[in-house]
Amino acid sequence: MRKTPLLLLGIIVAFLFLAPVAGGQSPATKLRATEDGLAMTPPMGWYPWNEFGQEPQNEKLIKEIADALISSGMKDAGYVYVGPDEGICFSRGDNGKLTPNLERYPSGLRGLGDYIRQRGLKYALYTDAGTRTCSKAMPGTKDHEFDDIAAFALWRADYVKIDWCNAKGQDPAQSYAKLGAAQLAAGRPIVFSLCSWGVGEPWKWAASVGHLWRTTADICAPGKADWGKAMKNTAENEKLYQAAGPGHWNDPDMIITGMAGLSETQNRSFFSLWCMMAAPLMAGNDVRKMTPSTIEILTNREAIGINQDPLGIQGHIVRREGPAEIWAGKRLFDGSQAVLVFNSGTVPANVHVTWSDIGGSDSAALYVRNLWTHQTTGPQRGGITVTVPPSDAAFLRISKSNAFPVAPVIVADSYGLSFHAPAPGSKKLTGAITVRTTGSNELPLWKVQAGLPSWLSVAVTKHGKSQTLSNTVSTVGLTKGIYHAVVRANNVEPVSGMPMTALYYDVDLEVGGGAARN
Ligand code: GLA
């Protein structure tokens, strides 16, 4: 008599521990993001490789790009991570330590990061898990993992992409786990972007190590977009949809929208696909020279809202009709869902999407929002018919309500504050960081995490969609020297209750002049 319930319990326990979540990762796996709260929605930013390759990556280019991200509206749309890729940034000195390349980066790698962070952007750096980077122009981290990542932390990297060149004989899971441990040991919150191009099937294990992993080969050779490769990466990445979620993302590579080689239609449908796949949105075009159409596509907040949805679901193909693909499965924070009809063929496609195609009931009366024309139709029953030109996409949002709120994106005026007190004594200094959501709903108050050093206190006040984090620094009892703190604040998206990506910023305090800088 007692055996049956015990057996049942055993089966349930076995199921709970063995059933795959996140596309094959065991539920016993603790997500890296659970600790640091980073990348709860797909990271957004800009990386040089697609457009420039190695040349001319240098401080001037990265600063000009950072400025252009701000002036073009890209930063306000959510693109924040920026920095060099394989940009000949450092070499290894005789003592084994990394040394910045001051010819290319005269402010040093810390200085470049400060420039970026002070403008409300976040600093991305690049290295490799093997012995050298791909072109062999820079040292890899192999056998220097802890020292190298400690150097990245001193340079205040917020995001690190780690490539997989010259890694012969290395096991991806082991090598990247060591690099993840090195990041934790370095004590700085860092978004970890694994770049093994799918080698070692990172979607099966990398959620415990980092926040995103490349699933595919490079999307193009530097300088020219390649539609065929983009379609190949899309097909490979689509199949892995179960592996993605808040804090752990499939990465089919950087965005090619706005590069030479694509039509306006392709620019738009590519971006729609990346939004639908909850792919990281790392722009790869020259943002200093964008056409109005490219800016409009890359900053479309309704499309970005789908990508940045707090539930973090990756959409997938639910039905094909000839060359037309019907993508769905992407439930959104307000109960609506995203639907994409992509025509991969060469003649226009006329497709009827039924509500049962997308998991609903055909008798439901639903509103349809076109995310490119920004128009709403309906409510209508049964489904919707769309005519999609070749290579184009109808990107839709379907809902019982016609409200269509836009998911939050956080924009800050700065992620770094510096205070200088001329001499030890008793002095109070203040400085503020302003953050706002560009989503439809106000957010609750950001909650500053406990554990700040005794010299720093932070108070948060709210003015609608903007919040001020007021920092007060007290030098009472401090001796001459340099002090540093990283402030973390947490929040939830109010409609879904999902955790927001943790907000981090640096506070520097110098007491007395002349102390050496990191
Ligand atoms: C690999 C990566 C690219 C880029 C280059 C740099 O090919 O996949 O994204 O970082 O290395 O050499």
Residues whose N, C-alpha, C, O or C-beta is under 5 A from the ligand:
A	BS01	GLA	W49 D85 E86 C134 S135 D163 D218
